[in-house]
Amino acid sequence: MKANTDGASRGNPGRGGFGIVLRNKIGDVQGVMVQNLMIRTSYMDECHGILAAAEKPWAGYNLLLCQTQSLQWML
């Protein structure tokens, strides 16, 4: 299962949120999730999106590849 995640905030810090798109191995969309967050930095919004994808029990899958455009989170 692959999760594409992105988070953003209006201002830094500011009101923000994240979105997740889940795809199977052939690229078919299996689910989506969005969530508004309180006042946070854009970095924290990115982190919450990645953590939310990892916490969900995606039926039948034991491996999750998480793709985000935030290199800062990976460092």
C-alpha positions as CSV (number, residue, x, y, z in Angstrom):
1,M,0.0,0.0,0.0
2,K,1.3,3.5,-0.8
3,A,0.3,6.6,1.0
4,N,0.8,10.0,-0.7
5,T,0.7,12.7,2.0
6,D,0.8,16.4,2.2
7,G,0.3,19.0,4.9
8,A,0.1,22.7,4.8
9,S,-0.8,25.7,6.9
10,R,-2.0,29.2,6.2
11,G,0.8,31.2,7.8
12,N,3.6,29.6,9.7
13,P,2.3,29.0,12.3
14,G,-1.3,29.1,11.2
15,R,-4.4,27.0,10.6
16,G,-3.6,23.9,8.7
17,G,-4.3,20.3,7.9
18,F,-3.2,17.3,5.9
19,G,-4.4,14.9,3.2
20,I,-3.7,11.3,2.4
21,V,-4.4,9.3,-0.8
22,L,-3.9,5.5,-0.5
23,R,-3.1,3.4,-3.6
24,N,-2.6,-0.3,-4.1
25,K,0.3,-1.8,-6.0
26,I,-1.2,-1.1,-9.4
27,G,-2.1,2.5,-8.5
28,D,-5.8,2.2,-7.9
29,V,-7.1,4.6,-5.2
30,Q,-8.1,2.6,-2.1
31,G,-9.0,5.5,0.2
32,V,-8.5,9.1,1.0
33,M,-8.4,11.0,4.3
34,V,-8.3,14.7,5.1
35,Q,-8.1,16.5,8.5
36,N,-8.1,20.0,9.7
37,L,-5.7,20.8,12.5
38,M,-5.4,23.6,15.0
39,I,-2.8,26.4,14.7
40,R,0.4,24.7,13.9
41,T,3.5,25.0,11.7
42,S,3.6,23.5,8.2
43,Y,6.2,21.1,9.4
44,M,3.9,19.7,12.1
45,D,1.1,19.4,9.5
46,E,3.4,17.3,7.3
47,C,4.3,15.1,10.3
48,H,0.7,14.5,11.3
49,G,-0.2,13.4,7.8
50,I,2.6,10.8,7.8
51,L,1.8,9.6,11.3
52,A,-2.0,9.3,10.4
53,A,-1.2,7.2,7.4
54,A,1.1,4.9,9.5
55,E,-1.5,4.5,12.3
56,K,-4.4,3.3,10.2
57,P,-4.9,-0.5,9.9
58,W,-5.2,-0.9,6.2
59,A,-6.9,-4.3,5.8
60,G,-4.7,-7.0,4.5
61,Y,-1.5,-5.0,4.2
62,N,1.6,-5.2,6.4
63,L,3.8,-2.8,4.5
64,L,3.1,0.9,3.9
65,L,5.3,3.1,1.6
66,C,4.8,6.7,2.6
67,Q,5.6,9.4,0.0
68,T,5.8,13.1,0.9
69,Q,7.4,16.1,-0.6
70,S,8.8,17.2,2.7
71,L,12.5,16.3,2.8
72,Q,12.8,18.1,6.2
73,W,10.7,15.4,7.9
74,M,13.1,12.7,6.7
75,L,16.3,14.3,8.0
